[in-house]
Amino acid sequence: MILESIRLKNTLLLLFLFPLFVFAQDKPNVVMIYVDDLGYGDLSSYGATKIQTPHIDQLAKDGIRFTNGHSSAATCTPSRYSLMTGKYPFRKSGTGVLPGDAALIIDQNQITLPELFKQQGYETAIVGKWHLGLGNQVEKNWNEEIKPGPLEVGYNYSYIFPATADRVPTVFLEGHIVQGIDPKDPIHVSYKAKVGNEPTGLENPELLKMKASLNHGHNQTIINGIGRIGWMTGGVQSRWVDEEVTPTFTDKAVNYIRQHKDNPFFLSYHATEPHVPRMPSTQFKGKSGLGFRGDAILQLDHTVGEISKALKDNGLYENTIIIFTSDNGAVLDDGYEDGAVTQLNGHNPFGPFRGGKYSSFEGGTRVPFIISWPKGIKKSQESDALICQMDLLSSFANYFKKPLANQSELDSENIWNTFIGKDKKGREYLVKSAGSQSITKGNMKYILPSKGPAISKLTNTELGNNPEDQLYNLAQDPGEKSNIAKENPKIVAELKSLLERIKNK
């Protein structure tokens, strides 16, 4: 009788726990592929004809392709800040493009996108570019633990490089530790003055395998034959080689998927492509016919294929939400002579839009934005709804039925039904940051007056700066060629007032 009673109790316990177990296993995995400087027109699924990106295109076939998707800013650090926090970057000072030795700019006490998933029982990881600062201060010892960082703002695991590939230190960090560190060869980094006796691009141009263009600052410490921004000495054993960066990150991401296949996970894969310096692995060099920038895009597409394959091989693809988007628009010459301009060969990275990275025009923030979820999204959809990356925070909170305590402080909006293709409206309005701020409401876009230069002398990008009000009807004029501000003073006044109210919220 005692034995029968124990069996009955165990059976009842299993019946009670079974729904919880099924619910936990039914949670979709989420993989966010966040790329760097990819333009609206850089993918064949977005109209490119000179380059083919079949693996990324397949995500669009397996889900929804947005034609009015945006980053919150036209440069990387502010966009990444918004993605993580759900706030416009102008809400916090110091969210401009950070140097490689910057301190962490995310408040550890606020909710972040990975922290939201963590609270729902997900394992969370970031692999790739970080560029949101590390540590509590600029001066840091790269030879010891470096924190706070990704692990303190929501991630369980991180394998990153600190800033961008064109900035020192050119090292990988796993968790808090620089990989391959040698105590006998300590790392020293400075953005103020030269440290050590390492050759620089300015002093030793004969040692460069990729020359710097104009005066972007890529003429300081030479690492792997490429001049960087900033000075570095020591840590020779820990320095990565550009050609191995993407294969390393890809391997880490694929292994993470394999190791966590039995539990729900949120994986942020932050690619370095096609940011400068564009130095793809040997198998992709010369493959695109569009210079190293085109080759880097092919390498990126290959990586997306490897991540998708890992999900399929482990039976996860059908119930995995894959989000693919870019931190800002395209740029061609961003500091190195790499064939991006001379070998463009008719390719148009900007699509139908004006401007690019750094610009207030649409090319600065309107980026590829694809969401794939075979189990939850109807295939081969297209949406022109106005959406922004920072909306992922509030939208996933809605999906989890977890109201955010600080929702009133956020700029992130719940547009979950738009993300999964059940609503075609999206946001009512969106503010975007560049040299001059802009606001889009419906089809109308207003750009604040600015005394800045009209064209960047460094990148040859139209920046959107104008001392007068600018107003464009994006439905009729997506290329922002015809400024209709003077003919529509009431619309200008309305959007200008709305922009000021949002900024002063």
C-alpha positions as CSV (number, residue, x, y, z in Angstrom):
1,M,0.0,0.0,0.0
2,I,2.8,2.4,0.8
3,L,4.5,1.7,-2.5
4,E,1.2,2.2,-4.4
5,S,0.8,5.5,-2.5
6,I,4.3,6.7,-3.5
7,R,3.6,5.8,-7.1
8,L,0.3,7.7,-7.1
9,K,2.0,10.8,-5.6
10,N,4.7,10.7,-8.2
11,T,2.2,10.3,-11.0
12,L,0.2,13.3,-9.7
13,L,3.4,15.3,-9.4
14,L,4.4,14.5,-13.0
15,L,0.9,15.5,-14.2
16,F,1.2,18.8,-12.4
17,L,4.7,19.6,-13.7
18,F,4.1,18.4,-17.3
19,P,2.3,21.6,-18.4
20,L,5.1,23.7,-16.9
21,F,7.7,21.6,-18.7
22,V,5.9,21.8,-22.0
23,F,5.5,25.6,-21.6
24,A,9.2,26.0,-20.9
25,Q,10.3,24.0,-23.9
26,D,7.7,25.7,-26.1
27,K,9.3,29.1,-25.5
28,P,10.8,30.3,-28.8
29,N,14.6,30.8,-28.9
30,V,15.6,34.2,-30.1
31,V,18.6,35.0,-32.2
32,M,19.3,38.6,-33.0
33,I,21.8,39.2,-35.8
34,Y,22.8,42.8,-35.4
35,V,25.2,43.9,-38.2
36,D,27.4,46.9,-38.7
37,D,27.0,49.6,-41.4
38,L,24.9,47.5,-43.8
39,G,22.8,49.6,-46.2
40,Y,19.2,49.2,-47.2
41,G,20.4,48.2,-50.8
42,D,23.1,45.8,-49.8
43,L,21.0,42.6,-49.9
44,S,19.4,40.9,-52.9
45,S,16.2,40.6,-50.9
46,Y,16.2,44.4,-50.8
47,G,16.8,44.9,-54.5
48,A,20.6,44.4,-54.9
49,T,21.5,42.9,-58.3
50,K,25.3,43.0,-58.2
51,I,25.6,40.9,-55.1
52,Q,23.6,37.9,-53.9
53,T,22.8,37.1,-50.2
54,P,20.8,33.8,-50.3
55,H,21.0,32.9,-46.6
56,I,19.7,36.3,-45.5
57,D,17.1,36.3,-48.2
58,Q,15.9,32.9,-46.9
59,L,15.1,34.6,-43.6
60,A,12.8,37.0,-45.4
61,K,11.2,34.0,-47.2
62,D,10.6,32.3,-43.8
63,G,9.1,35.4,-42.2
64,I,8.6,39.1,-42.8
65,R,10.7,41.8,-44.5
66,F,10.2,45.3,-43.3
67,T,10.7,48.2,-45.7
68,N,10.4,51.0,-43.1
69,G,12.5,49.6,-40.4
70,H,14.9,51.9,-38.5
71,S,17.8,52.2,-36.1
72,S,17.4,55.0,-33.7
73,A,20.5,56.8,-34.9
74,A,22.8,57.0,-37.9
75,T,25.9,55.7,-36.0
76,C,26.6,52.6,-34.0
77,T,26.9,53.4,-30.2
78,P,23.7,55.4,-29.9
79,S,21.8,52.8,-31.9
80,R,23.1,50.0,-29.7
81,Y,22.3,52.0,-26.6
82,S,18.7,52.3,-27.7
83,L,18.4,48.6,-28.7
84,M,19.6,47.6,-25.2
85,T,17.6,50.2,-23.1
86,G,14.5,51.1,-25.1
87,K,15.4,54.8,-24.9
88,Y,16.3,57.4,-27.4
89,P,20.1,58.0,-27.2
90,F,19.6,61.7,-26.6
91,R,18.1,60.9,-23.2
92,K,21.6,60.2,-21.9
93,S,24.8,62.2,-22.4
94,G,27.9,60.3,-23.6
95,T,26.1,58.1,-26.1
96,G,28.1,59.3,-29.1
97,V,30.5,57.0,-30.9
98,L,32.8,55.8,-28.1
99,P,36.5,55.3,-28.1
100,G,37.9,51.9,-27.5
101,D,38.7,52.6,-23.8
102,A,35.4,54.1,-22.8
103,A,33.6,53.2,-19.6
104,L,30.3,51.4,-19.6
105,I,27.4,53.7,-20.5
106,I,24.5,51.5,-19.6
107,D,23.0,51.9,-16.1
108,Q,23.2,48.5,-14.4
109,N,20.0,49.1,-12.5
110,Q,17.8,49.6,-15.5
111,I,16.0,46.9,-17.5
112,T,17.7,45.9,-20.7
113,L,16.7,43.6,-23.6
114,P,18.8,40.7,-22.4
115,E,17.8,41.2,-18.8
116,L,14.1,40.9,-19.8
117,F,14.9,37.5,-21.4
118,K,16.9,36.5,-18.4
119,Q,14.0,37.2,-16.1
120,Q,11.9,34.8,-18.2
121,G,14.3,31.9,-17.6
122,Y,16.3,32.3,-20.8
123,E,20.0,31.8,-21.1
124,T,21.4,35.0,-22.6
125,A,24.6,35.5,-24.6
126,I,26.3,38.1,-26.7
127,V,29.0,37.2,-29.3
128,G,30.7,39.9,-31.4
129,K,31.0,43.6,-31.3
130,W,30.1,45.5,-28.1
131,H,31.0,49.2,-28.3
132,L,29.0,50.3,-25.2
133,G,32.0,50.7,-23.0
134,L,33.6,48.6,-20.3
135,G,34.5,49.2,-16.7
136,N,33.7,52.1,-14.4
137,Q,36.3,54.4,-15.8
138,V,38.3,55.1,-18.9
139,E,41.7,54.2,-17.4
140,K,41.6,50.5,-17.0
141,N,44.0,47.6,-16.6
142,W,43.5,45.4,-19.6
143,N,45.6,42.7,-17.9
144,E,43.1,42.0,-15.1
145,E,39.3,41.5,-14.9
146,I,37.5,44.2,-16.8
147,K,34.0,44.9,-15.4
148,P,31.2,45.9,-15.4
149,G,30.4,45.0,-19.0
150,P,27.9,42.7,-20.8
151,L,27.6,40.3,-17.8
152,E,26.4,43.1,-15.6
153,V,23.7,44.3,-17.9
154,G,21.8,41.1,-18.7
155,Y,24.0,38.6,-20.4
156,N,25.0,35.2,-18.9
157,Y,27.8,34.8,-21.4
158,S,29.8,37.1,-23.5
159,Y,32.6,36.8,-26.1
160,I,33.3,40.2,-27.6
161,F,35.7,42.7,-28.8
162,P,35.5,46.1,-26.9
163,A,34.6,48.6,-29.5
164,T,35.2,48.5,-33.3
165,A,37.7,46.6,-35.4
166,D,39.4,49.9,-36.3
167,R,40.0,50.9,-32.7
168,V,42.5,49.5,-30.2
169,P,42.7,47.3,-28.2
170,T,42.3,44.6,-30.9
171,V,41.6,41.7,-28.5
172,F,38.8,39.3,-27.6
173,L,37.2,39.3,-24.1
174,E,35.4,36.2,-22.8
175,G,33.5,37.3,-19.8
176,H,35.7,39.8,-18.0
177,I,39.1,38.5,-19.3
178,V,41.2,39.3,-22.3
179,Q,41.9,36.1,-24.1
180,G,45.5,35.0,-24.6
181,I,46.9,37.5,-22.1
182,D,50.6,37.1,-21.2
183,P,51.6,38.7,-17.8
184,K,55.1,39.2,-19.2
185,D,53.7,41.3,-22.0
186,P,51.1,43.6,-20.4
187,I,48.7,45.6,-22.6
188,H,48.7,49.4,-22.5
189,V,46.1,51.5,-24.4
190,S,45.8,55.3,-24.8
191,Y,43.7,57.6,-26.9
192,K,45.6,60.7,-25.7
193,A,49.2,60.0,-26.7
194,K,51.4,57.3,-28.1
195,V,52.4,54.5,-25.8
196,G,55.4,52.2,-26.4
197,N,57.5,52.0,-29.6
198,E,55.1,50.2,-31.9
199,P,55.1,51.4,-35.5
200,T,52.2,53.7,-36.6
201,G,50.5,54.3,-39.9
202,L,51.7,57.9,-39.7
203,E,55.3,57.1,-39.1
204,N,55.7,53.8,-41.0
205,P,53.2,53.7,-44.0
206,E,55.5,51.2,-45.8
207,L,54.3,48.6,-43.3
208,L,50.7,48.9,-44.2
209,K,48.9,46.2,-46.2
210,M,45.8,48.5,-46.3
211,K,46.3,52.2,-46.5
212,A,44.2,54.7,-44.7
213,S,42.2,57.2,-46.7
214,L,42.1,60.9,-45.9
215,N,42.3,61.9,-42.2
216,H,39.9,59.5,-40.4
217,G,42.6,58.8,-37.7
218,H,43.4,55.3,-38.9
219,N,47.1,56.1,-38.8
220,Q,48.0,55.2,-35.3
221,T,49.3,51.8,-34.0
222,I,49.6,49.3,-36.8
223,I,48.2,45.8,-36.0
224,N,48.1,43.1,-38.6
225,G,49.3,45.6,-41.2
226,I,46.4,48.0,-40.6
227,G,46.6,51.4,-38.9
228,R,44.1,51.8,-36.1
229,I,42.5,54.6,-34.1
230,G,44.3,54.9,-30.8
231,W,47.7,53.6,-29.5
232,M,48.4,50.2,-28.1
233,T,51.5,48.4,-26.9
234,G,52.0,44.9,-25.5
235,G,49.6,42.0,-25.6
236,V,51.1,40.6,-28.8
237,Q,49.9,37.1,-28.1
238,S,46.4,38.2,-27.4
239,R,45.9,40.3,-30.6
240,W,43.4,38.9,-33.1
241,V,44.1,38.8,-36.9
242,D,41.3,40.5,-38.9
243,E,40.8,37.6,-41.2
244,E,40.0,35.3,-38.2
245,V,37.6,37.6,-36.4
246,T,34.4,36.5,-38.1
247,P,35.2,32.7,-38.2
248,T,36.0,33.0,-34.4
249,F,32.7,34.7,-33.7
250,T,30.7,32.3,-35.9
251,D,32.3,29.3,-34.2
252,K,31.4,30.7,-30.8
253,A,27.8,31.3,-31.8
254,V,27.3,27.9,-33.4
255,N,28.8,26.2,-30.4
256,Y,26.5,28.2,-28.1
257,I,23.5,27.0,-30.0
258,R,24.6,23.4,-29.8
259,Q,25.3,23.6,-26.1
260,H,22.0,25.3,-25.2
261,K,19.7,23.4,-27.5
262,D,17.7,21.9,-24.6
263,N,16.7,25.2,-22.9
264,P,15.4,28.5,-24.3
265,F,18.1,31.1,-25.1
266,F,18.5,34.6,-26.3
267,L,21.6,35.0,-28.5
268,S,22.8,38.4,-29.7
269,Y,25.2,37.9,-32.6
270,H,26.7,41.3,-33.3
271,A,28.6,41.0,-36.6
272,T,31.5,43.3,-37.5
273,E,30.6,43.3,-41.2
274,P,30.7,45.4,-43.3
275,H,32.4,47.9,-40.9
276,V,36.0,49.0,-41.6
277,P,38.6,47.7,-41.8
278,R,37.1,45.3,-44.2
279,M,39.5,42.4,-44.2
280,P,37.5,39.2,-44.9
281,S,38.9,35.7,-44.5
282,T,40.8,34.3,-47.5
283,Q,37.9,32.3,-48.9
284,F,35.9,35.5,-49.5
285,K,38.6,37.8,-50.8
286,G,37.8,38.9,-54.4
287,K,34.7,36.8,-54.5
288,S,32.2,39.6,-54.8
289,G,33.9,41.7,-57.5
290,L,32.9,44.7,-55.4
291,G,36.1,45.1,-53.3
292,F,36.6,44.0,-49.8
293,R,33.3,45.6,-48.7
294,G,31.3,43.3,-51.0
295,D,33.4,40.4,-49.9
296,A,32.6,41.2,-46.3
297,I,28.9,41.1,-47.1
298,L,29.3,37.7,-48.6
299,Q,31.1,36.6,-45.5
300,L,28.3,37.9,-43.4
301,D,25.7,36.0,-45.5
302,H,27.8,32.9,-45.0
303,T,27.7,33.4,-41.3
304,V,23.9,33.8,-41.3
305,G,23.8,30.5,-43.2
306,E,26.0,28.8,-40.5
307,I,23.8,30.0,-37.7
308,S,20.6,28.9,-39.5
309,K,22.1,25.5,-40.2
310,A,23.1,25.1,-36.5
311,L,19.5,25.8,-35.5
312,K,18.1,23.4,-38.1
313,D,20.6,20.6,-37.3
314,N,19.5,20.9,-33.6
315,G,15.8,20.9,-34.4
316,L,15.4,24.5,-33.3
317,Y,14.8,26.5,-36.4
318,E,11.0,26.3,-36.6
319,N,10.6,27.7,-33.1
320,T,13.4,30.3,-33.2
321,I,12.7,34.0,-33.8
322,I,15.6,35.4,-35.9
323,I,15.9,39.1,-36.0
324,F,18.2,40.5,-38.6
325,T,19.0,44.2,-38.9
326,S,21.8,46.8,-39.0
327,D,22.9,49.5,-36.5
328,N,22.9,52.2,-39.2
329,G,23.0,52.8,-42.9
330,A,25.8,52.2,-45.4
331,V,29.1,54.0,-45.8
332,L,31.6,53.4,-48.5
333,D,34.9,55.1,-47.8
334,D,35.1,55.2,-44.0
335,G,38.8,55.5,-43.6
336,Y,40.6,52.8,-45.7
337,E,41.4,52.3,-49.3
338,D,39.6,48.9,-49.7
339,G,37.9,49.1,-53.1
340,A,34.5,50.1,-51.7
341,V,34.4,53.1,-54.0
342,T,36.6,52.2,-56.9
343,Q,35.1,48.7,-57.3
344,L,31.5,49.6,-56.7
345,N,30.6,48.4,-60.2
346,G,27.1,49.7,-60.2
347,H,26.1,48.4,-56.8
348,N,23.9,50.8,-54.8
349,P,24.2,50.2,-51.0
350,F,21.7,53.0,-50.3
351,G,18.7,51.7,-52.3
352,P,16.3,54.5,-53.2
353,F,17.3,56.7,-50.3
354,R,19.5,59.7,-49.8
355,G,22.4,59.9,-47.4
356,G,24.0,57.0,-45.4
357,K,25.8,56.5,-42.1
358,Y,26.1,59.8,-40.2
359,S,23.2,61.3,-42.2
360,S,19.8,62.7,-41.2
361,F,18.4,61.6,-44.5
362,E,16.7,58.2,-44.7
363,G,19.9,56.4,-45.7
364,G,21.2,57.0,-42.2
365,T,18.7,55.0,-40.3
366,R,16.4,53.1,-42.7
367,V,18.0,49.6,-42.7
368,P,17.3,46.0,-43.6
369,F,15.0,44.6,-41.0
370,I,13.9,41.0,-41.2
371,I,12.1,38.8,-38.7
372,S,11.8,35.0,-39.2
373,W,9.8,32.6,-37.0
374,P,8.4,29.7,-39.0
375,K,6.2,28.6,-36.2
376,G,4.8,32.0,-35.4
377,I,5.0,34.2,-38.6
378,K,3.4,33.6,-41.9
379,K,6.1,33.2,-44.6
380,S,7.1,35.7,-47.4
381,Q,5.4,38.8,-45.9
382,E,6.4,42.4,-46.6
383,S,5.4,45.3,-44.4
384,D,5.9,49.0,-44.8
385,A,5.0,49.7,-41.1
386,L,7.1,52.2,-39.3
387,I,9.2,50.2,-36.8
388,C,12.4,50.8,-34.7
389,Q,14.9,48.4,-33.1
390,M,14.3,49.9,-29.6
391,D,10.7,48.6,-29.8
392,L,11.9,45.1,-29.3
393,L,12.1,45.6,-25.5
394,S,8.5,46.6,-24.9
395,S,7.2,44.3,-27.6
396,F,8.9,41.2,-26.1
397,A,7.7,42.3,-22.6
398,N,4.2,42.3,-24.0
399,Y,4.7,38.8,-25.5
400,F,5.9,37.6,-22.1
401,K,2.9,39.4,-20.5
402,K,5.4,41.1,-18.2
403,P,4.6,44.8,-17.9
404,L,7.8,46.9,-17.5
405,A,8.0,48.9,-14.3
406,N,9.6,51.8,-16.0
407,Q,7.5,51.7,-19.2
408,S,6.5,55.4,-18.8
409,E,10.2,56.3,-18.9
410,L,10.8,54.4,-22.1
411,D,10.6,55.4,-25.8
412,S,10.2,51.7,-26.7
413,E,6.7,50.9,-27.9
414,N,4.8,47.6,-27.9
415,I,4.4,46.8,-31.6
416,W,4.5,43.0,-31.1
417,N,1.6,42.4,-33.6
418,T,3.5,44.5,-36.2
419,F,6.7,42.5,-35.7
420,I,4.8,39.2,-36.3
421,G,2.9,40.5,-39.3
422,K,-0.6,40.8,-37.8
423,D,-0.7,44.6,-37.8
424,K,0.6,46.9,-40.7
425,K,0.6,50.2,-38.9
426,G,3.5,50.1,-36.5
427,R,4.6,53.3,-34.8
428,E,2.7,56.6,-35.1
429,Y,6.0,58.6,-35.1
430,L,9.7,58.1,-34.7
431,V,12.6,60.5,-33.8
432,K,16.0,59.7,-35.3
433,S,19.4,61.1,-34.3
434,A,22.2,62.2,-36.6
435,G,24.0,65.5,-37.1
436,S,20.5,67.0,-37.0
437,Q,17.5,65.3,-35.5
438,S,14.5,64.4,-37.5
439,I,10.9,63.1,-36.8
440,T,8.7,61.0,-39.0
441,K,5.0,60.8,-38.6
442,G,3.0,58.9,-41.2
443,N,4.5,59.8,-44.5
444,M,5.8,63.2,-43.4
445,K,9.4,63.7,-42.3
446,Y,10.7,66.9,-40.7
447,I,14.5,67.6,-40.2
448,L,15.5,70.3,-37.7
449,P,17.6,73.2,-39.1
450,S,21.4,72.8,-38.7
451,K,24.5,74.8,-39.5
452,G,26.6,71.8,-40.0
453,P,28.2,70.9,-43.4
454,A,25.9,69.6,-46.1
455,I,28.4,66.9,-47.1
456,S,31.0,65.0,-45.1
457,K,34.5,65.7,-46.5
458,L,35.7,62.4,-45.1
459,T,33.0,60.0,-46.3
460,N,31.4,62.0,-49.1
461,T,28.0,61.5,-47.4
462,E,25.1,63.9,-47.7
463,L,24.5,64.7,-44.0
464,G,21.1,66.3,-44.3
465,N,22.2,69.5,-42.6
466,N,20.4,72.7,-43.7
467,P,20.0,76.0,-42.0
468,E,16.3,76.0,-43.0
469,D,13.5,73.7,-42.0
470,Q,13.2,70.5,-44.2
471,L,10.0,68.6,-44.8
472,Y,9.6,65.6,-47.1
473,N,6.7,63.4,-48.1
474,L,8.3,60.0,-48.0
475,A,5.4,58.3,-49.8
476,Q,5.9,60.5,-52.9
477,D,9.5,61.4,-52.5
478,P,11.5,58.6,-50.7
479,G,14.7,60.1,-51.9
480,E,14.0,63.4,-50.1
481,K,14.8,65.4,-53.2
482,S,12.0,68.0,-52.8
483,N,11.9,70.1,-49.7
484,I,8.2,71.1,-49.2
485,A,8.6,72.9,-45.9
486,K,7.7,76.4,-47.1
487,E,4.5,75.1,-48.8
488,N,3.4,73.4,-45.6
489,P,4.0,75.6,-42.6
490,K,1.3,74.0,-40.5
491,I,2.8,70.5,-40.9
492,V,6.2,71.9,-40.1
493,A,4.9,73.6,-36.9
494,E,3.1,70.5,-35.8
495,L,6.1,68.2,-36.3
496,K,8.5,70.7,-34.8
497,S,6.3,71.0,-31.7
498,L,5.9,67.2,-31.4
499,L,9.7,66.8,-31.6
500,E,10.2,69.3,-28.8
501,R,7.6,67.6,-26.6
502,I,9.3,64.2,-27.1
503,K,12.7,65.6,-26.4
504,N,11.5,67.2,-23.2
505,K,9.5,64.2,-22.0
